[in-house]
Amino acid sequence: MQYNKSIEFKNEQLQKAKNYALSMNGQCLSSQYININEKLEWECHNPKHTNWLSSYRKIVTKNSWCRECVKEKINIKKKIVKILV
């Protein structure tokens, strides 16, 4: 019985990862959830960004996403500051 609960929990966590990715307009490409620290494969909505591996903890729990998108946002902010100064 404990085994079935474990499988059910892992399936629920994988579905949460997939839902989170969809909320970020991306995808969780992994088909199996092992635990919170095991890496899953993620895909950004931007086709120019490469897929990456990161844990459920780093992405879903910490409300994070694509590093390349973050870098682009920082660069845009820097350009705006330069224009305004």
Sequence and secondary structure as in RCSB ss.txt:
>XXXX:A:sequence
MQYNKSIEFKNEQLQKAKNYALSMNGQCLSSQYININEKLEWECHNPKHTNWLSSYRKIVTKNSWCRECVKEKIN
IKKKIVKILV
>XXXX:A:secstr
 HHHHHHHHHHHHHHHHHHHHHHTT EE  S    TTSEEEEE SSTTS  EEEEHIIIIITT   HHHHHHHHH
HHHHHHHHH 
